[in-house]
């Protein structure tokens, strides 16, 4: 008997592969995401590196990440904001209010990098599929609120114009070592600049300097002006302002009694995930912080984590990075899930009419909640809408009514083509769905195709038994005339048959973007501990309709017929009229998280 033996070089390759996997796990890369990202967290992370990395992220993930300046610092540096995700529920994250706390910038940039990788690679963010989370939530991130202060702390006065260097040295007590610096470069402590208990701030510095000077009035500094404007424009569901150090969590600033339990539950969940200790709030807290103001201004939850073990009057060393990352790599799942739940609770179910088209298979759920019970999996096709809530549509199918995410649908009206036959021009872009920004193929030559449907400036066509979407500007309709002695085969007034069958290889990518003129509505994985019967999607009036418009014995209206010749992705016809059982591949229910009890806190 011949026995195969492992060659030494093969053994070494396998060992190296195992080591690489273990290292990736140790750095906390979410499942499905690559360790080869854009952001390198183990370096002195300067303003210039941050701006470079933000631009690279926006270039690599144009359908997911958008960047813009929200204002300028006292010395003219742009204050950059980055949107990660396409959802209607917004969670605001910021870092580096204090100059020496720039490791918070590293954390926010690393989270954005890893979450974007997880999105395009169908990975996870905590207990959620990244696609489900980021299609329903937008993380609005300001990684470095205080770019002047960070630059001064890292590089010293030499990084500023020569004429202001003597002033900077005076503000620092004559020392050229700025490692302890917290304020902006004008000597104002930005986290003592917000109008919440500003007049009662404890132990304020008497004059501009490296820390604790609150300024002559609230919102005096340009940096705080930019943050107040952004928050008021955004009205986020949750705000988190990252600071360092101490591994503690502030969560309460004179919070109204009606909101205390809600906010405590979020803080407890954060503490359970990171191991941080909640700070007990004081009856007479020192205010002026961003989250102090946010809680009072919006009445919504806000957290101030102090990341890293206590480092004294200096920046947290980079040797703490792995510990910080392992504590926070899944935090987006918690914050995004809770933010979406808060948003959905404010949405009302409204009667809706018309039709939608699914351009990919989609799970039909009993409630407008991503982890609600599955009724079936629907094929591509047109369906009648009965109600809308938030970013969900309730539709009719031959299995009864159920809910699908609105952001993955096309909303009617849908029109009959001028002719069943079109000529598609050479070089035309072919799309799996109008919701995709990138074409799936390019038409190599002009040729005839069958026109199935018109939606806005798009045509659904079929070429060689495969369905595509193409812009109407790239097609010409062919006037049809019946052949002598042969009927045209088209009854007067008969609509062309609309298909909902799944064509093999004709599904849009998970990260589909927005087509010109089509703002897809957004829709999220269930938040931890949110049961379908009590979740954000379900409220009085959410119960599925029992086909109230249906005459006795009449089948419910829906357009889930499979286009003749088209088959599901597995090549079989399931016989369910375009509906698959919930056990079909691609249907996932994410596990729930449990939150533990904890104390109270007050932002500092």
C-alpha positions in Angstrom: 0.0 0.0 0.0 1.3 3.5 -0.9 1.1 6.0 1.9 1.2 9.7 1.0 3.5 11.8 3.0 3.4 15.6 3.5 6.4 17.3 1.9 8.3 19.5 4.3 7.7 22.6 2.1 4.0 21.9 2.1 4.0 21.5 5.9 5.7 24.9 6.2 3.2 26.6 3.9 0.3 25.2 5.9 1.9 26.3 9.1 2.4 29.8 7.8 -1.2 29.9 6.7 -2.4 28.9 10.1 -0.3 31.6 11.7 -1.7 34.2 9.4 -5.3 33.1 10.3 -4.5 33.3 14.0 -2.9 36.8 13.6 -6.0 38.0 11.7 -8.2 36.7 14.5 -6.0 38.4 17.1 -6.4 41.8 15.4 -10.1 41.4 15.4 -10.8 41.5 11.7 -14.6 40.8 11.3 -15.5 37.5 9.7 -15.3 37.8 6.0 -13.0 40.9 6.0 -9.4 40.9 4.9 -6.5 41.9 7.1 -5.0 43.9 4.2 -6.9 47.1 4.8 -6.0 50.7 4.1 -5.6 51.9 7.7 -2.4 51.0 9.6 -3.3 51.5 13.2 0.2 50.9 14.7 1.8 54.2 13.8 1.7 57.8 15.0 -1.5 58.6 13.2 -1.2 62.2 12.0 -3.8 64.5 10.4 -2.2 64.0 7.0 -2.3 60.2 7.2 -6.0 60.4 8.3 -6.9 62.6 5.3 -5.0 60.3 2.9 -6.7 57.2 4.3 -10.2 58.8 4.2 -9.7 59.7 0.5 -8.5 56.2 -0.2 -11.5 54.6 1.5 -13.9 56.8 -0.4 -12.2 55.9 -3.7 -12.2 52.1 -2.9 -15.8 52.0 -1.6 -17.7 54.8 -3.6 -21.1 53.1 -3.0 -20.6 52.9 0.7 -18.3 55.8 1.9 -18.6 59.5 1.3 -16.4 62.2 2.8 -16.8 66.0 3.2 -15.5 68.9 5.2 -17.8 70.2 7.9 -15.7 73.3 8.6 -12.2 74.5 9.3 -10.1 74.6 12.5 -8.7 77.8 14.0 -5.6 77.4 11.9 -7.4 76.5 8.7 -7.3 72.7 8.6 -10.4 71.0 7.2 -12.5 69.1 9.7 -13.5 65.9 7.8 -16.6 63.9 8.2 -17.1 60.4 6.7 -20.4 58.6 6.1 -20.2 54.8 6.2 -23.4 53.1 5.0 -26.6 54.0 3.2 -29.2 53.7 5.9 -31.8 56.2 7.1 -30.8 55.7 10.8 -27.7 57.8 11.6 -25.2 57.1 14.4 -22.7 59.9 15.0 -19.2 59.0 16.1 -16.4 61.4 16.8 -12.9 61.3 18.2 -9.9 63.5 19.2 -11.8 66.4 20.8 -8.6 66.4 23.0 -5.3 66.5 21.2 -3.4 63.9 23.1 -6.3 61.4 22.7 -5.6 60.8 19.0 -5.8 57.0 19.4 -9.5 57.5 19.2 -9.0 58.7 15.6 -7.1 55.4 15.0 -10.0 53.4 16.3 -12.7 55.2 14.2 -10.6 54.9 11.1 -9.9 51.2 11.7 -13.6 50.5 12.3 -14.6 52.2 9.0 -11.9 50.3 7.1 -12.8 46.9 8.5 -16.6 47.4 8.2 -16.3 48.4 4.6 -14.2 45.3 3.9 -16.9 43.2 5.6 -19.6 44.8 3.5 -18.1 44.0 0.1 -17.0 40.5 1.2 -20.4 39.6 2.7 -18.8 39.5 6.2 -20.2 40.4 9.5 -20.1 43.3 12.0 -20.6 41.8 15.4 -23.7 39.5 15.1 -25.0 41.2 12.0 -24.4 40.7 8.3 -22.5 43.8 7.2 -24.8 44.3 4.3 -27.9 44.2 6.4 -26.5 46.7 8.9 -25.0 49.2 6.5 -28.0 49.2 4.2 -30.1 50.4 7.1 -27.7 52.5 9.2 -25.3 55.3 8.3 -22.3 55.9 10.7 -21.4 59.6 10.4 -17.8 59.7 11.6 -15.7 62.8 12.5 -12.4 61.0 13.3 -10.5 64.1 14.4 -12.5 67.1 15.8 -9.3 68.9 16.8 -6.7 68.6 14.0 -4.7 71.6 15.1 -4.3 70.3 18.6 -3.4 66.8 17.5 -0.7 68.2 15.1 0.7 70.3 18.0 0.8 67.4 20.4 2.5 65.1 17.8 4.9 67.5 16.0 5.3 70.5 18.3 5.2 74.2 17.5 7.4 73.7 14.5 4.4 72.5 12.5 2.8 76.0 12.8 3.7 79.3 11.2 6.8 80.9 12.6 4.9 84.0 13.9 2.7 81.9 16.2 5.3 79.6 17.7 6.3 81.9 20.6 2.6 82.2 21.6 2.2 78.4 21.5 5.3 78.0 23.7 3.9 80.5 26.2 0.5 78.6 26.3 2.5 75.5 27.2 4.4 77.1 30.1 7.5 77.7 28.0 8.1 74.1 27.2 8.6 72.8 23.7 7.3 69.3 24.8 3.6 69.3 23.9 2.9 65.6 24.8 0.5 66.6 27.5 -1.5 69.0 25.2 -5.3 68.5 25.2 -6.7 71.9 24.0 -7.0 73.2 20.5 -4.1 75.3 19.2 -5.6 78.5 20.7 -5.6 77.0 24.1 -9.3 76.2 24.4 -10.5 72.9 25.7 -13.0 71.8 23.1 -14.9 69.4 25.4 -15.7 72.3 27.7 -17.2 74.4 25.0 -20.7 73.0 24.6 -23.8 74.8 26.1 -24.8 72.3 28.7 -23.9 73.3 32.3 -21.2 75.5 30.8 -21.5 78.1 33.6 -21.0 75.4 36.2 -17.9 73.6 34.8 -15.8 72.4 37.7 -12.2 73.6 38.1 -11.9 75.6 34.9 -8.5 76.9 33.9 -8.2 80.7 34.3 -6.6 81.4 30.9 -5.9 79.6 27.6 -3.4 76.7 28.0 -2.9 73.0 27.5 -6.1 71.9 29.2 -9.4 72.9 30.9 -9.9 76.4 29.6 -13.5 76.6 28.6 -13.3 79.9 26.6 -15.2 83.1 27.1 -18.5 81.7 25.8 -19.9 78.4 24.7 -19.4 77.4 21.0 -16.6 80.0 20.7 -14.1 77.7 18.9 -14.5 77.0 15.2 -14.2 73.3 15.9 -17.1 73.2 18.3 -19.2 75.3 15.9 -18.6 72.7 13.2 -19.7 69.9 15.5 -22.9 71.7 16.8 -23.9 72.5 13.2 -23.3 68.9 12.1 -25.3 67.4 15.0 -28.2 69.7 14.4 -28.3 69.0 10.7 -28.1 65.2 11.3 -30.2 64.7 14.4 -28.6 61.3 15.0 -30.3 58.5 16.9 -27.2 57.9 19.1 -23.9 59.9 19.5 -20.6 58.5 20.8 -17.7 60.8 21.6 -14.5 58.8 22.0 -11.9 59.9 24.6 -9.0 58.4 26.4 -8.0 57.0 28.9 -9.2 54.8 31.8 -11.6 52.2 30.3 -14.6 53.9 31.8 -17.9 54.9 30.3 -20.0 58.1 30.8 -23.6 57.9 29.8 -25.8 60.3 31.8 -25.9 64.0 32.1 -29.0 65.2 34.0 -30.9 62.7 31.8 -34.7 63.0 32.2 -36.2 60.2 34.2 -38.2 58.9 31.2 -35.0 58.2 29.3 -32.8 56.8 32.1 -33.7 53.2 31.6 -33.4 53.3 27.8 -29.9 54.9 28.1 -28.8 52.6 30.9 -29.6 49.6 28.8 -27.4 50.9 26.0 -24.6 51.7 28.4 -24.9 48.3 30.0 -24.6 46.6 26.6 -21.5 48.7 25.7 -19.9 47.8 29.0 -20.7 44.1 28.6 -19.0 44.2 25.2 -15.9 46.1 26.2 -15.5 45.3 29.9 -15.6 49.1 30.7 -17.0 50.4 34.0 -20.0 52.7 34.0 -19.4 56.0 35.9 -22.1 56.9 38.4 -23.7 60.2 37.5 -23.4 63.1 39.9 -26.3 65.3 41.1 -24.1 68.3 40.2 -22.1 67.2 37.2 -19.4 69.2 35.5 -20.8 70.0 32.0 -19.6 71.5 28.8 -18.9 68.2 27.0 -20.3 67.2 23.6 -22.4 64.3 24.9 -23.6 66.5 27.8 -25.0 68.9 25.3 -26.3 66.1 23.0 -28.3 64.5 25.7 -29.9 67.8 26.6 -30.4 69.1 23.1 -31.9 66.0 21.5 -33.1 63.8 24.4 -31.4 60.8 22.8 -28.7 58.4 24.0 -25.0 59.5 24.1 -21.9 57.8 25.4 -18.4 58.9 26.2 -16.0 56.0 26.4 -12.5 56.6 27.8 -10.6 54.0 25.8 -7.2 52.5 26.8 -5.8 51.9 30.3 -5.0 55.1 32.2 -2.0 56.8 30.5 -1.7 60.0 32.6 -1.0 63.3 30.9 0.1 61.9 27.6 -1.3 60.0 24.6 -2.2 56.3 25.1 0.8 54.3 23.8 0.4 52.2 20.6 1.2 49.1 22.6 -2.4 49.3 23.9 -3.9 49.1 20.4 -4.6 45.3 20.2 -6.4 45.5 23.6 -8.5 48.5 22.4 -9.3 46.8 19.1 -10.4 43.6 20.6 -12.7 45.5 22.9 -14.3 47.5 20.2 -14.2 45.6 16.9 -17.8 44.6 17.2 -19.1 47.8 18.6 -20.7 48.9 15.3 -23.2 46.0 15.6 -24.4 47.2 18.9 -24.5 50.9 18.1 -26.0 50.4 14.6 -28.6 47.9 15.8 -29.8 50.2 18.7 -29.8 53.2 16.4 -32.0 51.5 13.8 -34.3 50.3 16.5 -34.8 53.8 17.8 -35.4 55.1 14.3 -38.0 52.4 13.5 -39.9 53.1 16.7 -40.7 56.6 15.3 -42.0 55.3 12.0 -45.7 54.8 11.4 -47.3 52.2 9.1 -49.2 53.9 6.3 -51.5 52.5 3.6 -49.7 52.3 0.2 -50.9 51.4 -3.3 -49.2 50.4 -6.5 -46.5 47.8 -7.3 -42.9 47.1 -6.6 -40.4 45.0 -8.4 -37.8 42.8 -6.8 -34.7 42.6 -8.9 -33.2 39.9 -6.8 -34.5 37.1 -4.5 -35.7 38.5 -1.2 -37.0 37.1 2.1 -40.6 37.8 2.9 -41.0 38.4 6.6 -44.0 38.5 8.9 -43.1 41.9 10.4 -41.0 44.9 9.3 -38.0 43.6 11.2 -34.9 41.9 9.5 -35.0 38.9 11.9 -38.8 38.5 12.1 -40.2 35.1 11.1 -39.6 34.2 7.5 -42.7 33.4 5.4 -40.9 32.5 2.2 -38.2 33.6 -0.2 -39.5 35.5 -3.3 -38.1 35.4 -6.8 -37.6 38.5 -8.9 -40.9 40.0 -10.1 -43.7 42.5 -9.5 -45.8 42.5 -6.3 -48.7 44.6 -5.1 -48.0 46.9 -2.2 -50.5 47.3 0.7 -48.5 49.3 3.3 -45.2 51.0 4.1 -43.4 51.5 7.4 -40.0 53.1 7.6 -37.9 51.4 5.0 -40.2 48.3 4.5 -43.0 47.5 2.2 -45.9 45.1 3.0 -46.8 43.2 -0.2 -49.3 40.5 -1.3 -48.1 37.1 -2.5 -49.8 33.8 -2.9 -48.6 33.0 0.6 -50.4 36.0 2.1 -49.0 39.3 3.0 -45.5 40.0 4.4 -42.7 42.6 4.5 -39.7 43.2 2.3 -36.9 45.9 2.5 -37.9 48.9 0.5 -34.3 49.8 -0.4 -34.0 46.6 -2.5 -37.0 47.3 -4.6 -38.1 49.4 -7.6 -41.3 51.3 -7.0 -43.8 51.6 -9.8 -45.4 52.7 -12.1 -44.1 50.2 -14.7 -44.9 50.8 -18.3 -45.6 48.7 -21.3 -42.8 49.0 -24.0 -43.7 50.7 -27.3 -42.7 47.5 -29.0 -41.8 43.9 -28.0 -38.6 44.2 -30.0 -35.7 46.6 -29.5 -32.3 47.1 -30.9 -29.6 47.6 -28.2 -26.7 49.8 -29.3 -23.1 48.7 -29.4 -21.3 49.7 -26.2 -24.4 49.9 -24.1 -24.0 49.0 -20.4 -26.0 46.1 -19.1 -27.0 46.0 -15.5 -28.3 43.3 -13.2 -30.5 46.0 -11.6 -31.1 49.8 -11.8 -30.1 49.8 -8.1 -26.5 48.9 -9.1 -24.1 51.7 -10.0 -21.7 49.4 -11.9 -22.6 47.6 -15.1 -22.3 43.9 -15.2 -21.5 43.7 -18.9 -21.0 45.8 -22.0 -22.9 45.1 -25.2 -20.3 44.2 -27.8 -22.5 44.7 -30.9 -25.8 46.1 -31.9 -28.5 43.4 -31.9 -32.2 42.8 -31.4 -33.6 41.9 -28.0 -37.0 41.4 -26.4 -38.4 44.3 -24.4 -40.3 43.3 -21.2 -40.9 46.4 -19.3 -40.1 50.1 -18.8 -39.3 51.7 -15.5 -38.4 55.4 -15.4 -35.4 55.7 -17.8 -34.7 51.9 -17.7 -35.8 49.0 -19.8 -36.0 45.4 -18.7 -34.9 43.3 -21.7 -34.0 39.7 -22.6 -31.0 38.6 -24.7 -30.4 34.9 -25.3 -32.7 33.8 -22.3 -30.9 36.2 -19.9 -32.6 39.3 -18.5 -30.8 42.7 -18.2 -31.6 46.3 -17.4 -30.4 48.9 -19.8 -30.9 52.6 -20.0 -33.6 53.6 -22.5 -31.1 56.0 -24.2 -29.2 52.9 -25.3 -32.0 51.2 -27.1 -34.2 51.8 -30.2 -37.7 50.3 -30.5 -38.5 48.3 -33.6 -41.9 48.8 -35.2 -43.4 45.4 -35.6 -45.7 44.2 -38.4 -47.3 40.7 -38.7 -45.7 38.4 -41.2 -48.0 37.5 -44.3 -50.4 34.7 -43.4 -49.1 34.5 -39.8 -50.7 36.2 -36.8 -48.6 38.5 -34.8 -49.1 36.5 -31.6 -49.9 39.6 -29.7 -53.5 40.2 -28.6 -54.8 43.8 -28.8 -54.1 45.5 -25.5 -52.4 42.6 -23.9 -49.5 43.5 -21.7 -46.2 41.8 -22.3 -45.6 39.1 -19.7 -43.7 40.3 -16.7 -41.2 37.9 -15.2 -40.1 37.1 -11.7 -38.0 34.1 -12.3 -34.4 34.1 -11.2 -32.1 33.9 -14.1 -28.8 32.1 -13.3 -26.1 34.6 -12.6 -28.6 37.5 -12.8 -28.6 38.7 -9.2 -27.3 42.2 -8.3 -24.3 42.4 -6.1 -24.9 42.7 -2.3 -23.5 46.2 -2.2 -25.8 47.7 -4.8 -25.7 51.5 -5.0 -28.1 54.1 -6.2 -29.0 54.7 -9.9 -29.2 58.3 -11.2 -32.6 59.7 -10.1 -33.3 56.7 -8.0 -32.7 57.2 -4.3 -33.3 53.7 -2.9 -35.0 53.7 0.4 -33.1 52.2 3.3 -34.0 49.4 5.5 -31.2 46.4 9.5 -30.5 43.4 11.4 -32.3 43.1 14.6 -30.8 44.8 17.6 -29.6 42.7 20.5 -32.4 41.3 22.7 -35.2 42.7 20.4 -37.8 40.0 19.9 -39.9 40.1 16.8 -43.0 40.5 18.8 -41.6 43.6 20.6 -39.0 44.8 18.0 -38.6 48.1 16.3 -40.6 47.0 13.3 -43.7 45.8 15.1 -46.2 48.3 16.4 -50.0 48.5 16.6 -51.1 48.3 13.0 -48.1 46.3 11.8 -50.0 43.0 11.7 -50.1 41.5 8.2 -53.4 42.1 6.4 -55.5 39.1 5.7 -56.1 40.0 2.0 -59.0 42.2 3.0 -59.5 43.3 -0.6 -59.6 39.7 -1.9 -63.0 38.3 -3.0 -63.9 35.0 -1.5 -62.1 32.2 -3.3 -60.1 34.7 -5.4 -56.3 34.3 -5.4 -54.4 37.3 -4.1 -52.9 39.6 -6.8 -49.2 39.3 -7.4 -46.8 39.0 -10.2 -44.4 36.2 -9.2 -44.7 34.2 -12.4 -41.4 32.9 -13.6 -40.4 34.2 -17.0 -40.7 31.3 -19.4 -37.3 29.6 -19.7 -35.9 31.3 -16.6 -35.1 29.1 -13.6 -34.0 29.7 -10.1 -30.3 30.0 -9.4 -30.0 26.3 -8.7 -31.5 25.5 -12.1 -34.8 24.0 -10.8 -38.3 25.1 -10.9 -39.8 25.0 -7.4 -43.4 25.1 -8.5 -44.3 27.7 -5.9 -45.0 30.5 -8.4 -41.8 32.4 -7.6 -41.7 31.6 -3.9 -39.1 29.4 -2.1 -39.4 28.0 1.3 -37.7 29.9 4.2 -35.0 27.2 4.3 -33.6 28.3 1.0 -29.9 29.3 0.9 -29.3 32.9 1.8 -31.8 33.3 4.6 -30.0 34.0 7.8 -31.2 34.8 11.3 -28.4 36.4 13.3 -27.9 35.5 17.0 -29.1 37.9 19.7 -26.8 39.5 22.2 -27.5 39.8 25.9 -26.9 43.0 27.9 -25.9 42.9 31.5 -26.7 45.3 34.3 -24.4 48.2 35.4 -24.3 51.6 37.0 -24.7 55.2 35.9 -22.4 57.9 34.6 -21.9 61.5 33.7 -20.0 62.9 30.7 -16.7 64.6 31.6 
